[in-house]
């Protein structure tokens, strides 16, 4: 993933300036993502892939939320699901 694209999307959607970390391409990022979250000591993370949601909640101290997406609507995550990023501020 091109971090420039992600950074631009965040700024265009009203997020404050912050560093953007790219952890791989084509879904081959599992331990890189977990390692990066642990290295940065993040408290909260949002992902749209159920496998990453589970791995992050299992192998890091961060609370991961699953962003609703047409590819994960059948996943049962209870309070961990976000319907929009606006929901995040009510859950943390």
Buried (B, 14 or more C-beta within 10 A) or exposed (E): EEEEEEBEEBEEEEEEEEEBBBBEEEEEBBEEBBBBBBEEEBEEBBBBBBEBBBBBBEBBEBBBBBBBEEEBEEBEBEEBBBEEBEBEEEEE
